[in-house]
Each structure stands twice: as structure tokens, then as C-alpha cells.
Amino acid sequence: MQILLRTDSTNPDFVALVRLLDAELAVRDGDDHDFYHQFNKIDHIRHVVLVVEDGRPVACGAFKEFAPDTVEIKRMFTLPEARGRGMAIRILAELEAWAAELSYKKCVLETGINQPEAIALYRKCAWRQIPNYGQYAGVDTSLCFEKSIR
């Protein structure tokens, strides 16, 4: 049985999944990892979604405010053995719904070119690629996306 759990970044299951995510990204990003890692701290993230399957946390995602009407999706991850079963789609939909409930109008996110699965997920879920924003402007290993949620 799968459940979606809304929580925050103090949840120890989220912290454990993020450690695994960071380890995977360190390999995928190589020399670029330190640059990206500085923008992925989880302190004070108040909006986290976990997928718990048969009592075990297997996937996560989060958002934080980016602008008064916009959130930034962060820390999307699914355990390798749980991939390909639609959990990331469910998490992304739940994050979008939660942000809309809080009256946000748009979501943005950044992902790296070394994460083709993530790029495919966002495109499949009707996210639109945009020019790189903020700290990612001019970074050729980043891709940024947005989606209206209202």
C-alpha cells in the first residue's frame, strides 16, 4: 500500500532520502556538484511530500517559496528500486496541488542535463522549459522549467 504524506524538512525519512539523492547527484554532477549543492539545503523547507510504500519511505519532493506567487520545486527523488512506477508523477502532482491550495500561481524548478529521467518527467507532466533563472542563468549544465498551477 502506498500513501502520500505531507510533512516538512525535519522529517527523518525525508532527511534520509535527501542524503541518498545527494550521493547520487555527486556522481552524476561530478565536478559541478559543489556548485549545485549550495542551492539544495533543506533547512526550513516547510512543504515536503513523501511516498511511503508498505511502511517504507521510497520517494520525496518539496517546494519552497521563490516569489510571492511562485514556488520552486526541490529535492525530487525516488529510490532506484522503486523507479518506473509513477511515484514521481504523484509527488509532483501533490506538490502542485498543495502550492495551489496556498494560493501560489506558478511553480519553477531547475534540473541538470545529467538527469534525463527528471527532464523526461517534467516534460511528461506539462512543464515548459524556460530561460535559466537566478543563480542558474548562464549555467550550461542546468535546465529550468515552469508550470502554471492556477
Phi and psi in radians as a Rosetta constraint file:
Dihedral C 1 N 2 CA 2 C 2 CIRCULARHARMONIC -1.917 0.35
Dihedral N 2 CA 2 C 2 N 3 CIRCULARHARMONIC 2.393 0.35
Dihedral C 2 N 3 CA 3 C 3 CIRCULARHARMONIC -2.265 0.35
Dihedral N 3 CA 3 C 3 N 4 CIRCULARHARMONIC 2.596 0.35
Dihedral C 3 N 4 CA 4 C 4 CIRCULARHARMONIC -1.725 0.35
Dihedral N 4 CA 4 C 4 N 5 CIRCULARHARMONIC 2.285 0.35
Dihedral C 4 N 5 CA 5 C 5 CIRCULARHARMONIC -2.121 0.35
Dihedral N 5 CA 5 C 5 N 6 CIRCULARHARMONIC 2.165 0.35
Dihedral C 5 N 6 CA 6 C 6 CIRCULARHARMONIC -1.539 0.35
Dihedral N 6 CA 6 C 6 N 7 CIRCULARHARMONIC 2.292 0.35
Dihedral C 6 N 7 CA 7 C 7 CIRCULARHARMONIC -2.657 0.35
Dihedral N 7 CA 7 C 7 N 8 CIRCULARHARMONIC -2.732 0.35
Dihedral C 7 N 8 CA 8 C 8 CIRCULARHARMONIC -2.418 0.35
Dihedral N 8 CA 8 C 8 N 9 CIRCULARHARMONIC -3.090 0.35
Dihedral C 8 N 9 CA 9 C 9 CIRCULARHARMONIC -1.291 0.35
Dihedral N 9 CA 9 C 9 N 10 CIRCULARHARMONIC -0.051 0.35
Dihedral C 9 N 10 CA 10 C 10 CIRCULARHARMONIC -1.471 0.35
Dihedral N 10 CA 10 C 10 N 11 CIRCULARHARMONIC -0.152 0.35
Dihedral C 10 N 11 CA 11 C 11 CIRCULARHARMONIC -1.129 0.35
Dihedral N 11 CA 11 C 11 N 12 CIRCULARHARMONIC 2.137 0.35
Dihedral C 11 N 12 CA 12 C 12 CIRCULARHARMONIC -1.099 0.35
Dihedral N 12 CA 12 C 12 N 13 CIRCULARHARMONIC -0.495 0.35
Dihedral C 12 N 13 CA 13 C 13 CIRCULARHARMONIC -1.189 0.35
Dihedral N 13 CA 13 C 13 N 14 CIRCULARHARMONIC -0.698 0.35
Dihedral C 13 N 14 CA 14 C 14 CIRCULARHARMONIC -1.100 0.35
Dihedral N 14 CA 14 C 14 N 15 CIRCULARHARMONIC -0.814 0.35
Dihedral C 14 N 15 CA 15 C 15 CIRCULARHARMONIC -1.002 0.35
Dihedral N 15 CA 15 C 15 N 16 CIRCULARHARMONIC -0.749 0.35
Dihedral C 15 N 16 CA 16 C 16 CIRCULARHARMONIC -1.147 0.35
Dihedral N 16 CA 16 C 16 N 17 CIRCULARHARMONIC -0.737 0.35
Dihedral C 16 N 17 CA 17 C 17 CIRCULARHARMONIC -1.135 0.35
Dihedral N 17 CA 17 C 17 N 18 CIRCULARHARMONIC -0.681 0.35
Dihedral C 17 N 18 CA 18 C 18 CIRCULARHARMONIC -1.140 0.35
Dihedral N 18 CA 18 C 18 N 19 CIRCULARHARMONIC -0.619 0.35
Dihedral C 18 N 19 CA 19 C 19 CIRCULARHARMONIC -1.058 0.35
Dihedral N 19 CA 19 C 19 N 20 CIRCULARHARMONIC -0.738 0.35
Dihedral C 19 N 20 CA 20 C 20 CIRCULARHARMONIC -1.169 0.35
Dihedral N 20 CA 20 C 20 N 21 CIRCULARHARMONIC -0.708 0.35
Dihedral C 20 N 21 CA 21 C 21 CIRCULARHARMONIC -1.029 0.35
Dihedral N 21 CA 21 C 21 N 22 CIRCULARHARMONIC -0.845 0.35
Dihedral C 21 N 22 CA 22 C 22 CIRCULARHARMONIC -1.077 0.35
Dihedral N 22 CA 22 C 22 N 23 CIRCULARHARMONIC -0.663 0.35
Dihedral C 22 N 23 CA 23 C 23 CIRCULARHARMONIC -1.114 0.35
Dihedral N 23 CA 23 C 23 N 24 CIRCULARHARMONIC -0.734 0.35
Dihedral C 23 N 24 CA 24 C 24 CIRCULARHARMONIC -1.161 0.35
Dihedral N 24 CA 24 C 24 N 25 CIRCULARHARMONIC -0.748 0.35
Dihedral C 24 N 25 CA 25 C 25 CIRCULARHARMONIC -1.165 0.35
Dihedral N 25 CA 25 C 25 N 26 CIRCULARHARMONIC -0.564 0.35
Dihedral C 25 N 26 CA 26 C 26 CIRCULARHARMONIC -1.045 0.35
Dihedral N 26 CA 26 C 26 N 27 CIRCULARHARMONIC -0.643 0.35
Dihedral C 26 N 27 CA 27 C 27 CIRCULARHARMONIC -1.296 0.35
Dihedral N 27 CA 27 C 27 N 28 CIRCULARHARMONIC -0.847 0.35
Dihedral C 27 N 28 CA 28 C 28 CIRCULARHARMONIC -1.119 0.35
Dihedral N 28 CA 28 C 28 N 29 CIRCULARHARMONIC -0.730 0.35
Dihedral C 28 N 29 CA 29 C 29 CIRCULARHARMONIC -1.457 0.35
Dihedral N 29 CA 29 C 29 N 30 CIRCULARHARMONIC -0.361 0.35
Dihedral C 29 N 30 CA 30 C 30 CIRCULARHARMONIC 0.987 0.35
Dihedral N 30 CA 30 C 30 N 31 CIRCULARHARMONIC -2.231 0.35
Dihedral C 30 N 31 CA 31 C 31 CIRCULARHARMONIC -1.114 0.35
Dihedral N 31 CA 31 C 31 N 32 CIRCULARHARMONIC -0.338 0.35
Dihedral C 31 N 32 CA 32 C 32 CIRCULARHARMONIC -1.463 0.35
Dihedral N 32 CA 32 C 32 N 33 CIRCULARHARMONIC -0.113 0.35
Dihedral C 32 N 33 CA 33 C 33 CIRCULARHARMONIC -1.032 0.35
Dihedral N 33 CA 33 C 33 N 34 CIRCULARHARMONIC -0.758 0.35
Dihedral C 33 N 34 CA 34 C 34 CIRCULARHARMONIC -1.066 0.35
Dihedral N 34 CA 34 C 34 N 35 CIRCULARHARMONIC -0.669 0.35
Dihedral C 34 N 35 CA 35 C 35 CIRCULARHARMONIC -1.043 0.35
Dihedral N 35 CA 35 C 35 N 36 CIRCULARHARMONIC -0.897 0.35
Dihedral C 35 N 36 CA 36 C 36 CIRCULARHARMONIC -1.189 0.35
Dihedral N 36 CA 36 C 36 N 37 CIRCULARHARMONIC -0.695 0.35
Dihedral C 36 N 37 CA 37 C 37 CIRCULARHARMONIC -1.016 0.35
Dihedral N 37 CA 37 C 37 N 38 CIRCULARHARMONIC -0.589 0.35
Dihedral C 37 N 38 CA 38 C 38 CIRCULARHARMONIC -1.092 0.35
Dihedral N 38 CA 38 C 38 N 39 CIRCULARHARMONIC -0.375 0.35
Dihedral C 38 N 39 CA 39 C 39 CIRCULARHARMONIC -1.725 0.35
Dihedral N 39 CA 39 C 39 N 40 CIRCULARHARMONIC 0.094 0.35
Dihedral C 39 N 40 CA 40 C 40 CIRCULARHARMONIC -2.076 0.35
Dihedral N 40 CA 40 C 40 N 41 CIRCULARHARMONIC 0.483 0.35
Dihedral C 40 N 41 CA 41 C 41 CIRCULARHARMONIC -1.159 0.35
Dihedral N 41 CA 41 C 41 N 42 CIRCULARHARMONIC 2.553 0.35
Dihedral C 41 N 42 CA 42 C 42 CIRCULARHARMONIC -1.839 0.35
Dihedral N 42 CA 42 C 42 N 43 CIRCULARHARMONIC 0.020 0.35
Dihedral C 42 N 43 CA 43 C 43 CIRCULARHARMONIC -0.977 0.35
Dihedral N 43 CA 43 C 43 N 44 CIRCULARHARMONIC 2.344 0.35
Dihedral C 43 N 44 CA 44 C 44 CIRCULARHARMONIC 1.191 0.35
Dihedral N 44 CA 44 C 44 N 45 CIRCULARHARMONIC 0.365 0.35
Dihedral C 44 N 45 CA 45 C 45 CIRCULARHARMONIC -1.456 0.35
Dihedral N 45 CA 45 C 45 N 46 CIRCULARHARMONIC 2.076 0.35
Dihedral C 45 N 46 CA 46 C 46 CIRCULARHARMONIC -1.663 0.35
Dihedral N 46 CA 46 C 46 N 47 CIRCULARHARMONIC -0.110 0.35
Dihedral C 46 N 47 CA 47 C 47 CIRCULARHARMONIC -2.272 0.35
Dihedral N 47 CA 47 C 47 N 48 CIRCULARHARMONIC 1.759 0.35
Dihedral C 47 N 48 CA 48 C 48 CIRCULARHARMONIC -2.231 0.35
Dihedral N 48 CA 48 C 48 N 49 CIRCULARHARMONIC 2.453 0.35
Dihedral C 48 N 49 CA 49 C 49 CIRCULARHARMONIC -2.102 0.35
Dihedral N 49 CA 49 C 49 N 50 CIRCULARHARMONIC 2.268 0.35
Dihedral C 49 N 50 CA 50 C 50 CIRCULARHARMONIC -2.000 0.35
Dihedral N 50 CA 50 C 50 N 51 CIRCULARHARMONIC 2.530 0.35
Dihedral C 50 N 51 CA 51 C 51 CIRCULARHARMONIC -1.789 0.35
Dihedral N 51 CA 51 C 51 N 52 CIRCULARHARMONIC 2.163 0.35
Dihedral C 51 N 52 CA 52 C 52 CIRCULARHARMONIC -1.973 0.35
Dihedral N 52 CA 52 C 52 N 53 CIRCULARHARMONIC 2.145 0.35
Dihedral C 52 N 53 CA 53 C 53 CIRCULARHARMONIC -2.070 0.35
Dihedral N 53 CA 53 C 53 N 54 CIRCULARHARMONIC 2.098 0.35
Dihedral C 53 N 54 CA 54 C 54 CIRCULARHARMONIC 0.882 0.35
Dihedral N 54 CA 54 C 54 N 55 CIRCULARHARMONIC 0.733 0.35
Dihedral C 54 N 55 CA 55 C 55 CIRCULARHARMONIC 1.433 0.35
Dihedral N 55 CA 55 C 55 N 56 CIRCULARHARMONIC 0.020 0.35
Dihedral C 55 N 56 CA 56 C 56 CIRCULARHARMONIC -2.022 0.35
Dihedral N 56 CA 56 C 56 N 57 CIRCULARHARMONIC 2.221 0.35
Dihedral C 56 N 57 CA 57 C 57 CIRCULARHARMONIC -1.216 0.35
Dihedral N 57 CA 57 C 57 N 58 CIRCULARHARMONIC 2.230 0.35
Dihedral C 57 N 58 CA 58 C 58 CIRCULARHARMONIC -2.195 0.35
Dihedral N 58 CA 58 C 58 N 59 CIRCULARHARMONIC -0.218 0.35
Dihedral C 58 N 59 CA 59 C 59 CIRCULARHARMONIC -2.767 0.35
Dihedral N 59 CA 59 C 59 N 60 CIRCULARHARMONIC 2.725 0.35
Dihedral C 59 N 60 CA 60 C 60 CIRCULARHARMONIC -2.677 0.35
Dihedral N 60 CA 60 C 60 N 61 CIRCULARHARMONIC 2.901 0.35
Dihedral C 60 N 61 CA 61 C 61 CIRCULARHARMONIC -2.903 0.35
Dihedral N 61 CA 61 C 61 N 62 CIRCULARHARMONIC 2.866 0.35
Dihedral C 61 N 62 CA 62 C 62 CIRCULARHARMONIC -2.674 0.35
Dihedral N 62 CA 62 C 62 N 63 CIRCULARHARMONIC 2.950 0.35
Dihedral C 62 N 63 CA 63 C 63 CIRCULARHARMONIC -2.527 0.35
Dihedral N 63 CA 63 C 63 N 64 CIRCULARHARMONIC 2.744 0.35
Dihedral C 63 N 64 CA 64 C 64 CIRCULARHARMONIC -2.417 0.35
Dihedral N 64 CA 64 C 64 N 65 CIRCULARHARMONIC 2.731 0.35
Dihedral C 64 N 65 CA 65 C 65 CIRCULARHARMONIC -1.131 0.35
Dihedral N 65 CA 65 C 65 N 66 CIRCULARHARMONIC 2.353 0.35
Dihedral C 65 N 66 CA 66 C 66 CIRCULARHARMONIC -1.886 0.35
Dihedral N 66 CA 66 C 66 N 67 CIRCULARHARMONIC -0.676 0.35
Dihedral C 66 N 67 CA 67 C 67 CIRCULARHARMONIC -2.649 0.35
Dihedral N 67 CA 67 C 67 N 68 CIRCULARHARMONIC 2.935 0.35
Dihedral C 67 N 68 CA 68 C 68 CIRCULARHARMONIC -0.934 0.35
Dihedral N 68 CA 68 C 68 N 69 CIRCULARHARMONIC -0.515 0.35
Dihedral C 68 N 69 CA 69 C 69 CIRCULARHARMONIC -1.988 0.35
Dihedral N 69 CA 69 C 69 N 70 CIRCULARHARMONIC 0.190 0.35
Dihedral C 69 N 70 CA 70 C 70 CIRCULARHARMONIC -2.391 0.35
Dihedral N 70 CA 70 C 70 N 71 CIRCULARHARMONIC 2.439 0.35
Dihedral C 70 N 71 CA 71 C 71 CIRCULARHARMONIC -1.981 0.35
Dihedral N 71 CA 71 C 71 N 72 CIRCULARHARMONIC 2.752 0.35
Dihedral C 71 N 72 CA 72 C 72 CIRCULARHARMONIC -1.950 0.35
Dihedral N 72 CA 72 C 72 N 73 CIRCULARHARMONIC 2.191 0.35
Dihedral C 72 N 73 CA 73 C 73 CIRCULARHARMONIC -1.337 0.35
Dihedral N 73 CA 73 C 73 N 74 CIRCULARHARMONIC 2.342 0.35
Dihedral C 73 N 74 CA 74 C 74 CIRCULARHARMONIC -2.390 0.35
Dihedral N 74 CA 74 C 74 N 75 CIRCULARHARMONIC 2.775 0.35
Dihedral C 74 N 75 CA 75 C 75 CIRCULARHARMONIC 0.966 0.35
Dihedral N 75 CA 75 C 75 N 76 CIRCULARHARMONIC 0.745 0.35
Dihedral C 75 N 76 CA 76 C 76 CIRCULARHARMONIC -1.323 0.35
Dihedral N 76 CA 76 C 76 N 77 CIRCULARHARMONIC 2.226 0.35
Dihedral C 76 N 77 CA 77 C 77 CIRCULARHARMONIC -2.786 0.35
Dihedral N 77 CA 77 C 77 N 78 CIRCULARHARMONIC 2.470 0.35
Dihedral C 77 N 78 CA 78 C 78 CIRCULARHARMONIC -2.284 0.35
Dihedral N 78 CA 78 C 78 N 79 CIRCULARHARMONIC 2.357 0.35
Dihedral C 78 N 79 CA 79 C 79 CIRCULARHARMONIC -0.938 0.35
Dihedral N 79 CA 79 C 79 N 80 CIRCULARHARMONIC 2.453 0.35
Dihedral C 79 N 80 CA 80 C 80 CIRCULARHARMONIC -0.921 0.35
Dihedral N 80 CA 80 C 80 N 81 CIRCULARHARMONIC -0.707 0.35
Dihedral C 80 N 81 CA 81 C 81 CIRCULARHARMONIC -1.281 0.35
Dihedral N 81 CA 81 C 81 N 82 CIRCULARHARMONIC -0.159 0.35
Dihedral C 81 N 82 CA 82 C 82 CIRCULARHARMONIC -1.867 0.35
Dihedral N 82 CA 82 C 82 N 83 CIRCULARHARMONIC 0.025 0.35
Dihedral C 82 N 83 CA 83 C 83 CIRCULARHARMONIC -1.268 0.35
Dihedral N 83 CA 83 C 83 N 84 CIRCULARHARMONIC 2.731 0.35
Dihedral C 83 N 84 CA 84 C 84 CIRCULARHARMONIC 1.474 0.35
Dihedral N 84 CA 84 C 84 N 85 CIRCULARHARMONIC 0.211 0.35
Dihedral C 84 N 85 CA 85 C 85 CIRCULARHARMONIC -2.082 0.35
Dihedral N 85 CA 85 C 85 N 86 CIRCULARHARMONIC 0.262 0.35
Dihedral C 85 N 86 CA 86 C 86 CIRCULARHARMONIC 1.479 0.35
Dihedral N 86 CA 86 C 86 N 87 CIRCULARHARMONIC 0.146 0.35
Dihedral C 86 N 87 CA 87 C 87 CIRCULARHARMONIC -1.152 0.35
Dihedral N 87 CA 87 C 87 N 88 CIRCULARHARMONIC -0.702 0.35
Dihedral C 87 N 88 CA 88 C 88 CIRCULARHARMONIC -1.118 0.35
Dihedral N 88 CA 88 C 88 N 89 CIRCULARHARMONIC -0.640 0.35
Dihedral C 88 N 89 CA 89 C 89 CIRCULARHARMONIC -1.100 0.35
Dihedral N 89 CA 89 C 89 N 90 CIRCULARHARMONIC -0.759 0.35
Dihedral C 89 N 90 CA 90 C 90 CIRCULARHARMONIC -1.116 0.35
Dihedral N 90 CA 90 C 90 N 91 CIRCULARHARMONIC -0.752 0.35
Dihedral C 90 N 91 CA 91 C 91 CIRCULARHARMONIC -1.102 0.35
Dihedral N 91 CA 91 C 91 N 92 CIRCULARHARMONIC -0.828 0.35
Dihedral C 91 N 92 CA 92 C 92 CIRCULARHARMONIC -1.051 0.35
Dihedral N 92 CA 92 C 92 N 93 CIRCULARHARMONIC -0.754 0.35
Dihedral C 92 N 93 CA 93 C 93 CIRCULARHARMONIC -1.095 0.35
Dihedral N 93 CA 93 C 93 N 94 CIRCULARHARMONIC -0.708 0.35
Dihedral C 93 N 94 CA 94 C 94 CIRCULARHARMONIC -1.171 0.35
Dihedral N 94 CA 94 C 94 N 95 CIRCULARHARMONIC -0.717 0.35
Dihedral C 94 N 95 CA 95 C 95 CIRCULARHARMONIC -1.097 0.35
Dihedral N 95 CA 95 C 95 N 96 CIRCULARHARMONIC -0.755 0.35
Dihedral C 95 N 96 CA 96 C 96 CIRCULARHARMONIC -1.089 0.35
Dihedral N 96 CA 96 C 96 N 97 CIRCULARHARMONIC -0.771 0.35
Dihedral C 96 N 97 CA 97 C 97 CIRCULARHARMONIC -1.111 0.35
Dihedral N 97 CA 97 C 97 N 98 CIRCULARHARMONIC -0.744 0.35
Dihedral C 97 N 98 CA 98 C 98 CIRCULARHARMONIC -1.113 0.35
Dihedral N 98 CA 98 C 98 N 99 CIRCULARHARMONIC -0.764 0.35
Dihedral C 98 N 99 CA 99 C 99 CIRCULARHARMONIC -1.092 0.35
Dihedral N 99 CA 99 C 99 N 100 CIRCULARHARMONIC -0.723 0.35
Dihedral C 99 N 100 CA 100 C 100 CIRCULARHARMONIC -1.109 0.35
Dihedral N 100 CA 100 C 100 N 101 CIRCULARHARMONIC -0.702 0.35
Dihedral C 100 N 101 CA 101 C 101 CIRCULARHARMONIC -1.022 0.35
Dihedral N 101 CA 101 C 101 N 102 CIRCULARHARMONIC -0.546 0.35
Dihedral C 101 N 102 CA 102 C 102 CIRCULARHARMONIC -1.562 0.35
Dihedral N 102 CA 102 C 102 N 103 CIRCULARHARMONIC 0.187 0.35
Dihedral C 102 N 103 CA 103 C 103 CIRCULARHARMONIC 1.324 0.35
Dihedral N 103 CA 103 C 103 N 104 CIRCULARHARMONIC 0.291 0.35
Dihedral C 103 N 104 CA 104 C 104 CIRCULARHARMONIC -1.314 0.35
Dihedral N 104 CA 104 C 104 N 105 CIRCULARHARMONIC 2.683 0.35
Dihedral C 104 N 105 CA 105 C 105 CIRCULARHARMONIC -1.894 0.35
Dihedral N 105 CA 105 C 105 N 106 CIRCULARHARMONIC -0.338 0.35
Dihedral C 105 N 106 CA 106 C 106 CIRCULARHARMONIC -2.591 0.35
Dihedral N 106 CA 106 C 106 N 107 CIRCULARHARMONIC 2.664 0.35
Dihedral C 106 N 107 CA 107 C 107 CIRCULARHARMONIC -2.122 0.35
Dihedral N 107 CA 107 C 107 N 108 CIRCULARHARMONIC 2.533 0.35
Dihedral C 107 N 108 CA 108 C 108 CIRCULARHARMONIC -2.244 0.35
Dihedral N 108 CA 108 C 108 N 109 CIRCULARHARMONIC 2.833 0.35
Dihedral C 108 N 109 CA 109 C 109 CIRCULARHARMONIC -2.811 0.35
Dihedral N 109 CA 109 C 109 N 110 CIRCULARHARMONIC 2.829 0.35
Dihedral C 109 N 110 CA 110 C 110 CIRCULARHARMONIC -2.179 0.35
Dihedral N 110 CA 110 C 110 N 111 CIRCULARHARMONIC 2.460 0.35
Dihedral C 110 N 111 CA 111 C 111 CIRCULARHARMONIC -2.430 0.35
Dihedral N 111 CA 111 C 111 N 112 CIRCULARHARMONIC 2.899 0.35
Dihedral C 111 N 112 CA 112 C 112 CIRCULARHARMONIC -1.733 0.35
Dihedral N 112 CA 112 C 112 N 113 CIRCULARHARMONIC 2.719 0.35
Dihedral C 112 N 113 CA 113 C 113 CIRCULARHARMONIC -1.153 0.35
Dihedral N 113 CA 113 C 113 N 114 CIRCULARHARMONIC -0.281 0.35
Dihedral C 113 N 114 CA 114 C 114 CIRCULARHARMONIC -1.547 0.35
Dihedral N 114 CA 114 C 114 N 115 CIRCULARHARMONIC 0.240 0.35
Dihedral C 114 N 115 CA 115 C 115 CIRCULARHARMONIC -2.158 0.35
Dihedral N 115 CA 115 C 115 N 116 CIRCULARHARMONIC 1.152 0.35
Dihedral C 115 N 116 CA 116 C 116 CIRCULARHARMONIC -1.056 0.35
Dihedral N 116 CA 116 C 116 N 117 CIRCULARHARMONIC -0.529 0.35
Dihedral C 116 N 117 CA 117 C 117 CIRCULARHARMONIC -1.134 0.35
Dihedral N 117 CA 117 C 117 N 118 CIRCULARHARMONIC -0.717 0.35
Dihedral C 117 N 118 CA 118 C 118 CIRCULARHARMONIC -1.156 0.35
Dihedral N 118 CA 118 C 118 N 119 CIRCULARHARMONIC -0.767 0.35
Dihedral C 118 N 119 CA 119 C 119 CIRCULARHARMONIC -1.028 0.35
Dihedral N 119 CA 119 C 119 N 120 CIRCULARHARMONIC -0.792 0.35
Dihedral C 119 N 120 CA 120 C 120 CIRCULARHARMONIC -1.097 0.35
Dihedral N 120 CA 120 C 120 N 121 CIRCULARHARMONIC -0.710 0.35
Dihedral C 120 N 121 CA 121 C 121 CIRCULARHARMONIC -1.027 0.35
Dihedral N 121 CA 121 C 121 N 122 CIRCULARHARMONIC -0.881 0.35
Dihedral C 121 N 122 CA 122 C 122 CIRCULARHARMONIC -1.129 0.35
Dihedral N 122 CA 122 C 122 N 123 CIRCULARHARMONIC -0.701 0.35
Dihedral C 122 N 123 CA 123 C 123 CIRCULARHARMONIC -1.138 0.35
Dihedral N 123 CA 123 C 123 N 124 CIRCULARHARMONIC -0.737 0.35
Dihedral C 123 N 124 CA 124 C 124 CIRCULARHARMONIC -1.065 0.35
Dihedral N 124 CA 124 C 124 N 125 CIRCULARHARMONIC -0.573 0.35
Dihedral C 124 N 125 CA 125 C 125 CIRCULARHARMONIC -1.623 0.35
Dihedral N 125 CA 125 C 125 N 126 CIRCULARHARMONIC 0.349 0.35
Dihedral C 125 N 126 CA 126 C 126 CIRCULARHARMONIC 1.212 0.35
Dihedral N 126 CA 126 C 126 N 127 CIRCULARHARMONIC 0.503 0.35
Dihedral C 126 N 127 CA 127 C 127 CIRCULARHARMONIC -1.446 0.35
Dihedral N 127 CA 127 C 127 N 128 CIRCULARHARMONIC 2.568 0.35
Dihedral C 127 N 128 CA 128 C 128 CIRCULARHARMONIC -1.939 0.35
Dihedral N 128 CA 128 C 128 N 129 CIRCULARHARMONIC 2.273 0.35
Dihedral C 128 N 129 CA 129 C 129 CIRCULARHARMONIC -1.193 0.35
Dihedral N 129 CA 129 C 129 N 130 CIRCULARHARMONIC 2.405 0.35
Dihedral C 129 N 130 CA 130 C 130 CIRCULARHARMONIC -2.248 0.35
Dihedral N 130 CA 130 C 130 N 131 CIRCULARHARMONIC 2.911 0.35
Dihedral C 130 N 131 CA 131 C 131 CIRCULARHARMONIC -1.045 0.35
Dihedral N 131 CA 131 C 131 N 132 CIRCULARHARMONIC 2.549 0.35
Dihedral C 131 N 132 CA 132 C 132 CIRCULARHARMONIC -1.044 0.35
Dihedral N 132 CA 132 C 132 N 133 CIRCULARHARMONIC 2.378 0.35
Dihedral C 132 N 133 CA 133 C 133 CIRCULARHARMONIC -1.870 0.35
Dihedral N 133 CA 133 C 133 N 134 CIRCULARHARMONIC 2.835 0.35
Dihedral C 133 N 134 CA 134 C 134 CIRCULARHARMONIC 0.846 0.35
Dihedral N 134 CA 134 C 134 N 135 CIRCULARHARMONIC -2.272 0.35
Dihedral C 134 N 135 CA 135 C 135 CIRCULARHARMONIC -1.151 0.35
Dihedral N 135 CA 135 C 135 N 136 CIRCULARHARMONIC -0.218 0.35
Dihedral C 135 N 136 CA 136 C 136 CIRCULARHARMONIC -1.626 0.35
Dihedral N 136 CA 136 C 136 N 137 CIRCULARHARMONIC -0.120 0.35
Dihedral C 136 N 137 CA 137 C 137 CIRCULARHARMONIC -1.020 0.35
Dihedral N 137 CA 137 C 137 N 138 CIRCULARHARMONIC 2.258 0.35
Dihedral C 137 N 138 CA 138 C 138 CIRCULARHARMONIC 1.398 0.35
Dihedral N 138 CA 138 C 138 N 139 CIRCULARHARMONIC 0.008 0.35
Dihedral C 138 N 139 CA 139 C 139 CIRCULARHARMONIC -1.598 0.35
Dihedral N 139 CA 139 C 139 N 140 CIRCULARHARMONIC 1.920 0.35
Dihedral C 139 N 140 CA 140 C 140 CIRCULARHARMONIC -1.323 0.35
Dihedral N 140 CA 140 C 140 N 141 CIRCULARHARMONIC -0.129 0.35
Dihedral C 140 N 141 CA 141 C 141 CIRCULARHARMONIC -1.693 0.35
Dihedral N 141 CA 141 C 141 N 142 CIRCULARHARMONIC 0.083 0.35
Dihedral C 141 N 142 CA 142 C 142 CIRCULARHARMONIC -1.918 0.35
Dihedral N 142 CA 142 C 142 N 143 CIRCULARHARMONIC 2.583 0.35
Dihedral C 142 N 143 CA 143 C 143 CIRCULARHARMONIC -2.239 0.35
Dihedral N 143 CA 143 C 143 N 144 CIRCULARHARMONIC 2.364 0.35
Dihedral C 143 N 144 CA 144 C 144 CIRCULARHARMONIC -2.020 0.35
Dihedral N 144 CA 144 C 144 N 145 CIRCULARHARMONIC 2.581 0.35
Dihedral C 144 N 145 CA 145 C 145 CIRCULARHARMONIC -2.376 0.35
Dihedral N 145 CA 145 C 145 N 146 CIRCULARHARMONIC 2.794 0.35
Dihedral C 145 N 146 CA 146 C 146 CIRCULARHARMONIC -2.528 0.35
Dihedral N 146 CA 146 C 146 N 147 CIRCULARHARMONIC 2.814 0.35
Dihedral C 146 N 147 CA 147 C 147 CIRCULARHARMONIC -2.652 0.35
Dihedral N 147 CA 147 C 147 N 148 CIRCULARHARMONIC 2.301 0.35
Dihedral C 147 N 148 CA 148 C 148 CIRCULARHARMONIC -1.329 0.35
Dihedral N 148 CA 148 C 148 N 149 CIRCULARHARMONIC 2.405 0.35
Dihedral C 148 N 149 CA 149 C 149 CIRCULARHARMONIC -2.074 0.35
Dihedral N 149 CA 149 C 149 N 150 CIRCULARHARMONIC 0.128 0.35
